[in-house]
Amino acid sequence: MENFLNFLDRRIMNEIFYEFREVSIDHSENFSIEIILHFLAKSEGCLMLYETKQLITKSSTSQLDKLVIEALQEIFKNVDNAINLVKGKIREIFLSYS
């Protein structure tokens, strides 16, 4: 996550996109989800897609998704108040520019 934050100054827009993906389910009420964060950046004339993934374990009744997004938004506000988290995928936008 630290490396991801270090490259935020290279972003070309103020939106950081996120998506959740379920990665494993055990036989209890807990399961793992992955939060994927990505943004477009420009460096030395090249357009790049920066991405990071974090694995989170939660129970099926937990509102952890919402809490994670709120905590991440606070972290990004400390870096730059203009940054907004947006639910969605940016890969299609990146591929259309490539």
ZANU-113058 format. One line per 10 residues: number of its first residue (from 1); for each residue x, y, z of C-alpha. Coordinates in Angstrom, 3 decimals. Layout:
// ZANU-113058
NUM = X:Y:Z; ...
This chain:
// ZANU-113058
1 = 0.000:0.000:0.000; 2.881:2.361:0.786; 4.256:2.098:-2.761; 0.790:2.758:-4.133; 0.559:5.957:-2.072; 4.006:7.057:-3.212; 2.881:7.082:-6.855; -0.312:9.080:-6.287; 1.396:12.312:-7.324; 1.711:10.891:-10.857
11 = -2.026:10.313:-11.295; -3.767:12.008:-14.207; -7.160:12.296:-12.509; -8.428:12.584:-8.945; -10.385:9.335:-8.994; -9.024:6.126:-7.524; -11.160:3.192:-8.557; -11.881:0.247:-6.310; -13.558:-3.105:-6.603; -14.183:-5.987:-4.244
21 = -13.719:-9.591:-5.270; -14.565:-12.655:-3.196; -11.520:-14.932:-3.240; -12.240:-17.770:-0.822; -14.980:-19.140:1.353; -14.464:-21.519:4.239; -17.200:-23.516:5.936; -17.674:-20.990:8.726; -19.341:-17.604:8.390; -16.019:-15.970:7.463
31 = -14.705:-15.430:3.970; -11.916:-13.517:2.295; -12.375:-10.648:-0.079; -9.833:-8.727:-2.034; -10.040:-4.983:-2.448; -8.360:-3.806:-5.619; -7.371:-0.151:-5.950; -6.189:1.341:-9.218; -5.574:4.662:-10.918; -4.122:5.972:-14.157
41 = -0.831:7.832:-14.087; 1.567:9.401:-16.520; 5.325:9.180:-16.230; 7.869:10.175:-18.859; 5.147:10.322:-21.510; 3.792:6.832:-20.799; 0.326:6.055:-19.508; 0.410:3.479:-16.693; -2.092:1.645:-14.569; -1.113:1.493:-10.894
51 = -2.833:-1.201:-8.918; -2.678:-2.749:-5.478; -4.625:-5.565:-3.850; -5.332:-6.138:-0.174; -6.870:-9.285:1.279; -9.515:-8.863:3.997; -11.288:-11.539:6.033; -14.808:-10.758:7.129; -17.962:-12.434:8.313; -20.995:-12.614:6.080
61 = -22.886:-10.188:8.332; -20.083:-7.637:8.594; -20.252:-4.154:7.085; -16.475:-4.244:6.668; -16.623:-3.155:3.010; -18.096:0.200:3.972; -15.644:0.655:6.870; -12.661:-0.141:4.640; -13.750:2.404:2.033; -14.293:5.080:4.687
71 = -10.831:4.398:6.184; -9.176:4.479:2.761; -10.916:7.748:1.885; -9.474:9.295:5.059; -5.978:8.053:4.155; -6.256:9.522:0.659; -7.571:12.841:2.027; -4.362:13.100:4.055; -2.381:12.727:0.828; -4.580:15.021:-1.286
81 = -8.044:16.269:-0.396; -9.099:16.157:-4.070; -8.820:12.355:-4.306; -12.115:10.463:-4.522; -12.720:6.743:-4.308; -15.014:5.518:-7.060; -16.487:2.036:-7.239; -15.723:0.500:-10.589; -13.083:-0.820:-12.924; -10.631:1.299:-14.823
91 = -8.993:-1.437:-16.897; -11.389:-0.838:-19.805; -10.506:2.882:-19.841; -6.815:2.013:-19.710; -7.112:-0.458:-22.587; -8.979:2.076:-24.727; -6.138:4.588:-24.255; -3.438:1.989:-24.973
